[in-house]
Amino acid sequence: MQHIIRGFYNLPSFPTGCVATIGNFDGVHLGHQAVLRQLAMQGDAMGLPAVVITFEPQPNEYFAPDKAPARLTRLREKVQELQCYSIQQLCVLPFNKKLAQMSADDFIRQLLVGGLKVRYLVVGDDFRFGHKRQGDFALLQQAGKQHGFQVVNMHTFSIDEHRVSSTRVRTALEKGELACAEKLLGRSYQMSGRVAHGQKRGRTIGFPTANIHLHRKKVPINGVYVVQLYGIAGEPISGVANVGVRPTVGAEKALLEVHLFDFDRDIYGAQVQVLFLKKLRDEQKFSDLDMLRAQIEQDCIAAKEFFD
C-alpha cells in the first residue's frame, strides 16, 4: 500500500480515475480478501489504482457505541493486513456528525465522482450509505450509469456452506473455537500493540509478563491462550497469555499479558504481534496469589504440551 488518506479534504487526485471498494473490512477475513483480489485484478485490467474506502470509527460504533460488537482489528492492525494486497490507497473517512448527516447524493458526488473519480466500484448488495441509510446498491447503479462508472456486488464467499463474515469470525472467537476462526480468516487470529510497563505483579509470583494495552472498549476474546509472539529477534517466541481484566487483582481495563517461555530480555516499547493458537480456559478469579500461581503453572504445562 502506498498511501493512507484521511478525510474528504485530503483525497488524492486520479486524473484517469480509480477502482474502489467501500466497507469496514473488520478482520480482513477470506471474504474481504476475495474482494481485494477482485479489485486488484480489475485495477490491473483497467490500468487504474485500487482504493479501499473505510471508516474510523466504524458506523455502528458512532451510532451505538455501547452496543457495537468488539472489533476484530484496530485501524493499525487493519492497515497491516491490507498491505498484503495490491492496494495503492487506503482512504479513511472520519465517521462523525458531518458524514452521518451527508445525503446519499452528496456522498456519491463529493467522494466517488468529484473526489476519487471512481470508474469501477465493488460493494455488498446490502450496502447502505448516506443520511438515514437512504442510499443503496440500486442508487449506486443508477449513479454509475449517469456518471460513467460500473458498480458490481461483492461475490459471496462461503465456507462449509455458510457466508464468511466478521460476525461469524467474532462468534468463533467468543466460543474459543480458534481453529474455526483461523479457517475463516485464512490465518491465526492475532492482536498487536506496544509492550508497556505494568505493575509487575507477574514477576513477584515467578511469571513475568509482557503487557500490551489493547486500546479497545471491547475485546473479541477473553481468557487464557497458547500463543506465539512476533516482532522481536528470535521470533516466534512461544508462551501463554491472558486477555481480560484480571479479576484476582481487580483491574478495570482489558489487558493482554504474555508470559514467554525461557525468555529474559527487556522488550519494553517493542511493537509486537501475538498469535492465538489455542484457548486453555476462561479467565477466573482466585482467592489469593498462591492459587493464581498454581493455575499459571498448570497453564504453562498445557501450553508446552501443545507445542511438543
N, C-alpha and C positions, 0 to 999 in steps of 0.2 A: 504494500500500500504506500502510495507516495505522499498523500496529504490528508490531514484531518481538518475539516472546515466546520467552524461553529457559528451558527446563526444565519439568518437571511441576508444580513448585510455583508457577509464575507464570502458569498457564493462565488465559485470560480467561473471564469468566462470560457465557455467552449464554443469557439467560432462555428464549428461544424456540428455541435450538439454532443449528446452522450446517450448511453443506455443506462437505465437506473432501476432500482427496486426500492420499496419502502417497507419498513417493518421494525419490530422491536429486536428481532434476532437474539432473543434471550437464550443463552446456552449454545448458540450456533450448532444445533444438532444436525443429524443427517438430512432432514428435510430442508433446513436452511442451506446446507452445503450443496444440495442438488440445485437449488435456486441460484446460488452463487456461481456454480459451474455453468448453468444455463445462461446466466447474464454475461459471464466472461466469454463464452463461445460466441454469443451474439455480437458482443463488442468487437471481437476479432474479425467476425464475418463482415461487419459494417465499417471496420476501421475507426471505431469510436471508443473513448474511455468508458470504463464501467464505474458506476457510482452507487454506493449504498446510502440510503437516507434513513436515519433513525432518530430517536427522540431521547432527551435526557432532561428530567426524569421520564420514565415511561408513562403514557397517558393514564393508565389505571392508578399509578402512584400519585398523580396530580389530583385526579378527581376523588379518589377514596384511599388516602394513604394508609389508613388503619386496616382496610380490608384487602389491600393489594397483596397478592401472593409473594412469597420470598423470591428474590431474584436468584437465578442460576449463575449469572455472571454480572459483575460490576462493569462499568464502562471500560476501565483499563483492561480487564480480562477479555471483554468482547473484542476490543481492538487487537489484542494479541492473537486471538483466534482468526479474525478476519484477515490478518496479514498473511495467512497461509494460502490465500486465494488471489487471483489476478484482478484485484480491485484497485483502481487508481485513486479514488477519492472516497472518503467517508464523510458524509455531511451530517453533523449532529445538530438537530434543531432543539433549542431550549423549549420544553413544553411548559408554557406559562399562560397567564391570563390572555395575553395578546393572541397567542396561537390558538388557544381554546375557543376564542370568540371569532376567529377568522372564518369567513364564509368559504364554502367548498369552491366556489368560482374563483375567489381571490387566491386560494391555495394553488389552484391549477395555474392561474395567470401569473402569479408572482414567483412561484417556485419552479414549476415544471416547464412552463413556456418561456417566461421572461428571464428567469434566473439560470436554470440549467440547460435550457433548450433541449429537452428530452426528445429523443427520436424513437425510443423503444422502452416500454415500461412493463415491469413484471410485478404484479401484486396478487394477493389472495382474492378469490372471488367474493369473500365475505369482508373485504377491507372496507372500512368506513372512515370518513375524514370530514373536516370542516365543522363549523358551529352546529352543535346538537346532532353530530354524526349525519348530516344531511347528504354528504357526498358518498357515492358508492361506485361499484365496478361499472355499472351502466353509464353513469355520468362521465367517468373517465374515458370510456369507449367513445361516447358522444363527443367529448372534448378532443380526443385523439383524431377523429375524423375531421373536426373543424380546424385543428392546428397542425395536422400532419404528423402525428406520432402514433405508433402502434401500441396497443395495450393487450397484454396476454396475462392469463391467470397462472399462478404457480401450480405446477403439477403435483398432485397428491403423492406423497412418499410414504409408503406403508411398510411395516414390519409385523409379521405374524397377523396379517390381515387387519391391522389397525393403523390409523394415521399416526405418524411420528409428530409429536408436538412438545412444546415446552411444558405444558401441563402434564403430559404423560411422563416426561423425564422427572419432573418435580414429585409426582406421585411415587415413582420407583424409589427415589431418594428418601422420601418420608418413610417408606416401608423398610428401608435398609437393603433394598434389592439393587446393590451396586452393579452386579453383572448385567441386569436388565438396563440400568441407566447407561452403562458403557455400550451396550448394543445399540441404543437409540442415539447416543452421542457420537459413536464411532471412535471413542477414546475413553480413558478413565476420567471420572469426574474429578475436577481439581479446583482449588482455591489458591489465590496468590495474594501476597502482601509483603510488607517490610517487617523484619524481625525487630521487635521493640523491647525495651526494658520493662520488666514486670515487677511484681512484689517478691519474686524469687522464693516463693513458698516451696516449689517443687525441689529446689536444691536442698532445703532443710530436711526433706524426708528421703533424700537419695535419688531423686528423679528430676534433674534439671530439665527445663523445657525452653524451647524457642517459642516466644509469644508473638502472635500475629493478630493485630486488630483487624476485624472484618469490615468495619465501616458500613454496616447494614442494619436496618431496622429489624429485619427478619432474616434468618438463615434457613436454607433448604434442607440442612442435615443437622442432626443432634446426636451426640453420644460418643462412643469410643471406637476408633478405627485403626486398622492396619494401614500404614501409609508409606510413601516414599517421597523424599524431599529433593527438589531440583533447584538449581540456581547458584550453587556454590561448588568449589573444587571437590572432586571425588564423587559427584552425583552419579547415580541416585544413592541417597543415604536412607536406609530403612529405619522405621521407628513405629511408634504408636502415638495416636493423637486423640485429644478430647476437644470436642466442639460443643460449646454451651456456656452456661452462666456459673458453673462450678458451685452447686448448691451447698457443698460442705463448707466453703469459706464465705458464702453469701455475696458473690459478685452480682452486678446488675446487668452489665452488657455482655453479650456473647463474645467469646474469645476462642481463637484456635491456638491450642497449646500442643507442641510436638516434642516428645521425648525421643531423641535419636540414639540408636544403639552404638556402643563403642565409639563415642564421639565426645571430644572435649576441646572445642575451638570457639573463639569469640566470633560470632557472626552477626552481632548487633548492627542494624542498618542495612543488611543484605535484603535484596528483593528476591523472594523465593516463591516456588510453586510447590504445593502439596497435593499429591495424587492420592485419592482414597480408594483402597483396594478391597477391603472387607470390613463390614461392621461387626464389632465384637459384642457390644451391649449398649443399652441406653445409659444416659447419664443418670447418676443416682446420688443421693445424699447419705453420707456416712456420719456416724455418731462422734467419731474422733479421727485424728490424723493417722493413728496406727491402723485403723481399719481401712482407711484410704490407701495407705502404703501397701498393705497386704493385697488389696484388689489390683493395684497397679502392677505389682509383681506378677500376678496371675495374667493380667492383660499382656505384659511383655512376653511371658512364656508362650501364650497363644499366638501372638504376632510372629515370634521367631519360628514357631512350628509352621506357620503359614508359609514363610519364606523357605524353610527347609523342604 
